[in-house]
Amino acid sequence: MTKGAIAVFLAGLLVGGCKHQPSSPTSSATTQASSQASGHANAATESTKPERSERSNLDIQPAGSQSSKTTAAAASEKALEISEENASLLDHIGDHGGLEVLSITCIENLQSLPDSIGRLTKLKELKMNNGNGCSMNPMLPESIGNLRSLERLDLYGGQDPRNSGPQPGERHKFPRSMSQLKSLTYLDLGRNGLDEIPSFVKDLPQLRELRFEYNGELKEIPEFLSELPELKRLRLNSDGLEDLPDFLNKAPKLSQISLGENCEITQSPTKMKALQARFPKIHFDFEDEYDDCPGK
């Protein structure tokens, strides 16, 4: 064999050895780990893609938008009840511009209704009826006269300074602006310790029912009641009355008078019969709801 042939033969042996040499375990594991890491990285990248997509579709709320939504919701409410538990709503009552019915009960330490109540121009009923369980006497603001849509005003026990408690203890005057409540058809001023029917009542041309019961001692019945063109029902229970004035016969639509617990009348069959004879167009209710009269 020549020297050239021997050189070619040795070169072939070297090349063949390299092709059949096995890879080391360390090298193989490193390669596999690298591959897995690459796979995890790709998976992580893919998993974050939807999240970025969702975030990009979120509505970004500008500052103050939540309070705007709250104000809009308040403005759309039709009825609202406020008591001691949610009394703070009165601080923003003017925001409830769509209210048609508002009830305020048992907030005994309430000093006054807020001026902003006059912004409730759609309000049809304002109820501050405290029955016999609570005592309230908040001052009514002049802005109450702006409630031109108001049809029912219930202040039974809502202007009562008599009971000892956290409510204001002085007698407030009714605002002059109450003469502007021309749409009022129902007015309840009962159980407030009033001794006279307030003068603003004469300016309520649509008034159909006046409740003035359980006030104790009514000095006199004012003649302007006979001039109310729509007045039909008059409740004067427990007002210390002994008789009725003849001018009530002039009230064009007056047809019902309640006189229960006026003991000088209801305990005298003679007086009851005489009233029925003097007021033939009026139906009287002499029934005593309680046993407060002497001898009962």
C-alpha positions as CSV (number, residue, x, y, z in Angstrom):
1,M,0.0,0.0,0.0
2,T,1.4,3.3,-1.0
3,K,1.7,6.2,1.5
4,G,-1.1,8.1,-0.1
5,A,-3.5,5.2,0.3
6,I,-2.6,4.8,3.9
7,A,-3.3,8.5,4.6
8,V,-6.8,8.2,3.0
9,F,-7.6,5.1,5.0
10,L,-6.7,6.8,8.4
11,A,-8.8,9.9,7.5
12,G,-11.8,7.7,6.9
13,L,-11.4,6.0,10.3
14,L,-11.3,9.4,12.1
15,V,-14.5,10.6,10.4
16,G,-16.4,7.5,11.2
17,G,-15.5,7.7,14.8
18,C,-16.9,11.2,15.1
19,K,-20.3,10.2,13.6
20,H,-20.9,7.3,16.0
21,Q,-19.8,9.1,19.3
22,P,-22.8,9.2,21.8
23,S,-23.9,12.6,23.3
24,S,-23.2,13.1,27.0
25,P,-26.2,12.9,29.6
26,T,-25.3,16.4,30.7
27,S,-25.5,17.9,27.3
28,S,-28.8,16.1,26.6
29,A,-30.4,17.3,29.8
30,T,-29.3,20.9,29.2
31,T,-30.8,20.8,25.7
32,Q,-34.1,19.4,27.1
33,A,-34.3,21.9,29.9
34,S,-33.6,24.7,27.4
35,S,-36.4,23.4,25.2
36,Q,-38.9,23.2,28.1
37,A,-38.0,26.7,29.3
38,S,-38.5,28.0,25.8
39,G,-41.9,26.2,25.8
40,H,-43.0,27.7,29.1
41,A,-41.9,31.1,28.1
42,N,-44.0,30.8,24.9
43,A,-47.0,29.5,26.9
44,A,-46.7,32.4,29.4
45,T,-46.5,34.8,26.5
46,E,-49.7,33.3,25.0
47,S,-51.6,33.3,28.3
48,T,-51.0,37.0,28.8
49,K,-52.3,37.9,25.4
50,P,-56.0,37.6,26.2
51,E,-55.5,39.5,29.5
52,R,-54.0,42.4,27.6
53,S,-56.8,42.2,25.1
54,E,-59.5,42.3,27.9
55,R,-57.8,45.2,29.6
56,S,-57.7,47.1,26.4
57,N,-61.5,46.7,26.0
58,L,-62.3,47.9,29.6
59,D,-64.1,51.2,29.9
60,I,-61.8,53.6,31.7
61,Q,-64.0,55.6,34.1
62,P,-63.1,59.3,34.3
63,A,-62.8,60.9,37.8
64,G,-66.2,61.8,39.2
65,S,-68.2,59.6,36.9
66,Q,-69.4,57.5,39.8
67,S,-70.8,60.5,41.6
68,S,-72.5,61.6,38.4
69,K,-74.2,58.2,38.1
70,T,-75.3,58.5,41.8
71,T,-76.8,62.0,41.1
72,A,-78.5,60.7,38.0
73,A,-80.0,57.8,39.9
74,A,-81.3,60.1,42.7
75,A,-82.9,62.4,40.1
76,S,-84.9,59.5,38.7
77,E,-86.4,58.3,42.0
78,K,-90.2,58.8,42.3
79,A,-90.6,58.0,46.0
80,L,-88.3,58.2,49.0
81,E,-88.7,57.5,52.7
82,I,-86.2,59.1,55.1
83,S,-85.9,58.2,58.8
84,E,-83.2,58.3,61.5
85,E,-81.2,55.6,59.7
86,N,-80.8,57.4,56.5
87,A,-81.3,61.0,57.6
88,S,-78.1,62.1,55.8
89,L,-80.1,62.0,52.6
90,L,-81.7,65.3,53.6
91,D,-78.3,67.0,53.0
92,H,-78.7,66.3,49.3
93,I,-82.5,66.2,48.9
94,G,-82.3,68.8,46.1
95,D,-80.6,66.2,43.9
96,H,-83.8,64.1,43.9
97,G,-85.5,66.3,41.4
98,G,-87.8,63.6,40.1
99,L,-89.4,62.9,43.5
100,E,-93.2,62.8,43.6
101,V,-93.6,61.3,47.1
102,L,-91.4,62.2,50.1
103,S,-91.9,60.8,53.6
104,I,-89.9,62.0,56.6
105,T,-90.5,60.2,59.9
106,C,-89.1,60.0,63.4
107,I,-86.0,62.2,63.0
108,E,-86.7,63.8,66.4
109,N,-83.5,66.0,66.5
110,L,-84.1,67.5,63.1
111,Q,-83.9,71.3,63.5
112,S,-85.2,72.4,60.1
113,L,-86.0,71.1,56.7
114,P,-83.3,72.1,54.2
115,D,-83.9,75.0,51.8
116,S,-83.1,72.7,48.9
117,I,-86.4,70.9,49.4
118,G,-87.8,73.8,47.3
119,R,-86.1,72.3,44.3
120,L,-88.5,69.3,44.3
121,T,-90.9,70.9,41.8
122,K,-92.4,67.6,40.8
123,L,-93.3,66.6,44.4
124,K,-97.0,65.8,44.8
125,E,-97.0,64.4,48.4
126,L,-94.9,65.5,51.4
127,K,-95.5,63.4,54.5
128,M,-94.1,64.2,57.9
129,N,-96.6,62.1,59.9
130,N,-95.3,60.9,63.2
131,G,-98.4,59.3,64.7
132,N,-98.2,58.9,68.4
133,G,-94.7,57.3,68.6
134,C,-92.4,60.2,67.7
135,S,-92.2,63.9,68.1
136,M,-90.9,66.3,65.5
137,N,-90.8,70.0,65.2
138,P,-88.4,71.1,62.4
139,M,-88.7,74.6,61.0
140,L,-90.2,74.7,57.6
141,P,-88.2,76.9,55.1
142,E,-89.7,79.6,52.9
143,S,-88.7,77.5,49.9
144,I,-91.5,75.1,50.6
145,G,-93.7,77.6,48.7
146,N,-91.9,76.5,45.5
147,L,-93.6,73.1,45.6
148,R,-96.2,74.2,43.2
149,S,-97.2,70.6,42.2
150,L,-97.8,69.6,45.9
151,E,-101.3,68.1,46.4
152,R,-101.0,66.4,49.8
153,L,-99.2,67.8,52.8
154,D,-99.4,65.6,56.0
155,L,-97.8,67.3,59.0
156,Y,-99.6,65.2,61.7
157,G,-97.4,65.4,64.7
158,G,-94.7,66.9,62.6
159,Q,-94.8,70.4,64.1
160,D,-95.3,69.5,67.7
161,P,-93.1,71.3,70.4
162,R,-95.0,70.0,73.4
163,N,-93.3,66.7,74.2
164,S,-90.0,66.8,76.1
165,G,-87.3,65.4,73.8
166,P,-84.6,66.3,71.3
167,Q,-87.0,68.1,69.0
168,P,-87.0,72.0,69.0
169,G,-89.1,73.2,71.9
170,E,-90.4,76.5,70.5
171,R,-93.4,77.1,68.3
172,H,-92.5,77.9,64.7
173,K,-94.5,80.1,62.5
174,F,-95.7,78.6,59.2
175,P,-93.8,80.2,56.3
176,R,-95.8,82.9,54.4
177,S,-94.9,81.1,51.2
178,M,-97.3,78.3,52.1
179,S,-100.0,80.5,50.6
180,Q,-98.5,79.6,47.3
181,L,-99.4,75.9,47.5
182,K,-102.3,76.4,45.1
183,S,-102.5,72.7,44.1
184,L,-103.0,71.5,47.6
185,T,-106.1,69.3,48.0
186,Y,-105.3,67.6,51.4
187,L,-103.8,69.2,54.5
188,D,-103.3,67.5,57.9
189,L,-102.2,69.7,60.8
190,G,-103.4,67.3,63.5
191,R,-101.7,66.6,66.9
192,N,-99.5,69.6,66.9
193,G,-100.9,71.5,69.9
194,L,-102.1,74.3,67.6
195,D,-104.8,76.6,69.0
196,E,-105.8,78.2,65.7
197,I,-106.1,77.3,62.0
198,P,-103.2,79.1,60.3
199,S,-104.1,81.9,57.9
200,F,-102.4,80.5,54.9
201,V,-105.2,78.0,54.6
202,K,-107.5,80.7,53.2
203,D,-105.3,80.9,50.1
204,L,-105.7,77.2,49.1
205,P,-108.4,77.2,46.5
206,Q,-108.2,73.5,45.7
207,L,-108.3,72.3,49.3
208,R,-110.8,69.5,49.7
209,E,-110.0,68.0,53.1
210,L,-108.6,69.8,56.2
211,R,-107.6,67.7,59.2
212,F,-107.1,69.6,62.4
213,E,-107.8,66.9,65.0
214,Y,-106.2,66.3,68.4
215,N,-104.8,69.8,68.8
216,G,-106.5,70.2,72.2
217,E,-108.0,73.6,72.4
218,L,-109.1,75.4,69.2
219,K,-109.9,79.0,70.1
220,E,-112.2,79.6,67.2
221,I,-113.1,78.3,63.8
222,P,-112.1,81.0,61.2
223,E,-114.8,82.3,58.9
224,F,-112.5,82.0,55.8
225,L,-113.2,78.2,55.9
226,S,-116.7,79.0,54.5
227,E,-115.0,80.7,51.5
228,L,-113.0,77.7,50.4
229,P,-114.7,76.7,47.2
230,E,-113.7,73.0,47.2
231,L,-113.7,72.1,50.9
232,K,-115.7,69.0,51.4
233,R,-114.3,67.3,54.6
234,L,-113.4,68.9,57.9
235,R,-112.0,66.8,60.8
236,L,-112.0,68.6,64.2
237,N,-111.9,65.7,66.6
238,S,-110.7,66.4,70.1
239,D,-110.3,70.2,69.7
240,G,-112.3,71.3,72.8
241,L,-115.2,72.5,70.8
242,E,-118.6,73.2,72.3
243,D,-120.5,74.4,69.2
244,L,-120.0,75.3,65.5
245,P,-120.5,78.7,63.9
246,D,-123.4,79.2,61.5
247,F,-121.2,80.6,58.7
248,L,-120.1,77.0,57.9
249,N,-123.4,76.7,56.1
250,K,-122.0,79.0,53.5
251,A,-119.2,76.7,52.5
252,P,-120.4,75.6,49.0
253,K,-119.2,72.0,49.1
254,L,-118.7,71.2,52.8
255,S,-120.5,67.9,53.4
256,Q,-118.7,66.1,56.2
257,I,-117.6,67.2,59.7
258,S,-116.0,64.9,62.3
259,L,-116.4,66.0,65.9
260,G,-115.5,62.9,68.0
261,E,-113.9,63.5,71.4
262,N,-115.3,67.1,71.6
263,C,-117.0,65.9,74.8
264,E,-119.3,68.9,75.3
265,I,-121.0,68.0,72.1
266,T,-120.7,64.2,71.8
267,Q,-121.9,63.6,75.4
268,S,-125.0,65.8,74.8
269,P,-127.7,64.2,72.6
270,T,-129.4,67.6,72.6
271,K,-126.4,69.4,71.1
272,M,-125.9,66.7,68.5
273,K,-129.5,66.9,67.4
274,A,-129.4,70.7,67.3
275,L,-126.3,70.6,65.0
276,Q,-127.9,68.2,62.6
277,A,-130.9,70.5,62.4
278,R,-128.8,73.7,61.8
279,F,-126.6,72.1,59.2
280,P,-129.0,69.9,57.1
281,K,-126.5,69.5,54.2
282,I,-123.7,68.2,56.4
283,H,-123.1,64.6,57.6
284,F,-121.7,64.6,61.1
285,D,-119.5,62.0,62.7
286,F,-119.9,62.2,66.5
287,E,-118.2,58.9,67.3
288,D,-115.5,59.0,70.0
289,E,-112.5,57.0,68.9
290,Y,-111.1,56.9,72.5
291,D,-112.7,56.8,75.9
292,D,-111.4,60.2,76.9
293,C,-114.7,61.9,77.7
294,P,-115.8,62.0,81.4
295,G,-118.4,59.3,82.2
296,K,-117.4,57.0,79.4
